[in-house]
């Protein structure tokens, strides 16, 4: 079983905090980890969507992540980078 390491969690949290929805960080990270563990075999980019309520409006958070290539091939850790986040109504 692999472990998932989010390399730039602070960047993800800052992006969420800037729009007032830091409270979904844990859920978003859990969904990302689940996706990586069960749906990735190689380095790839993927998106996670999650809905939240901000100021009484439902917003869709669309976060893009990148699973980095495992250079040593022997570790059980999958390193992931947060790339960008978009918000829609």
C-alpha positions in Angstrom: 0.0 0.0 0.0 1.3 3.4 -0.9 1.2 6.6 1.2 0.3 9.9 -0.3 2.4 13.0 0.4 0.9 16.4 -0.5 4.0 18.5 -1.0 2.4 21.9 -1.0 -0.5 21.6 1.4 0.1 25.2 2.6 -0.6 26.5 -1.0 -3.9 24.5 -1.1 -4.9 25.9 2.3 -4.0 29.5 1.3 -6.1 29.2 -1.9 -9.1 27.9 0.1 -8.7 30.5 2.8 -8.6 33.3 0.2 -12.2 32.5 -0.8 -13.4 31.7 2.7 -13.7 27.9 2.6 -10.7 26.7 4.5 -13.1 24.3 6.3 -13.2 22.0 3.3 -9.4 21.4 3.2 -9.5 18.1 5.1 -12.3 16.7 2.9 -10.5 17.8 -0.3 -7.2 16.3 0.8 -9.0 13.0 1.7 -10.7 12.8 -1.7 -7.3 13.5 -3.4 -5.6 10.8 -1.4 -8.3 8.3 -2.1 -8.1 9.1 -5.8 -4.3 8.7 -5.8 -4.4 5.4 -3.9 -7.0 3.7 -6.0 -6.9 5.3 -9.4 -3.3 6.2 -10.3 -0.5 3.9 -11.4 1.8 6.5 -13.0 2.5 10.2 -12.9 -0.6 12.1 -14.0 -2.7 15.2 -13.6 -6.2 14.9 -12.2 -9.0 17.1 -10.8 -11.1 16.8 -7.7 -14.5 18.6 -7.5 -16.2 19.4 -4.2 -19.2 21.5 -3.4 -19.3 23.9 -0.5 -21.4 26.8 0.8 -19.8 30.3 0.9 -21.9 33.3 2.1 -25.1 31.3 1.5 -24.2 30.4 -2.1 -23.2 26.9 -3.2 -19.8 27.0 -4.9 -18.0 24.2 -6.8 -14.3 23.9 -6.0 -12.3 22.4 -8.9 -8.8 21.6 -7.7 -6.0 20.3 -10.0 -3.3 18.0 -8.7 -0.3 16.4 -10.2 1.1 13.0 -9.2 4.8 13.2 -9.6 6.9 10.6 -11.2 8.5 8.2 -8.7 12.2 8.5 -9.6 13.7 5.8 -7.3 10.9 3.2 -7.9 11.3 1.6 -4.5 9.4 3.9 -2.2 5.8 3.4 -1.1 5.2 7.1 -1.2 3.3 8.9 -4.0 4.2 12.6 -4.0 1.4 14.9 -5.2 1.5 18.7 -6.0 -1.5 21.0 -5.8 -1.5 23.1 -9.0 -4.5 25.4 -9.2 -8.0 25.9 -8.0 -11.1 27.3 -9.7 -14.4 28.2 -8.2 -17.8 28.3 -10.0 -21.3 29.0 -8.9 
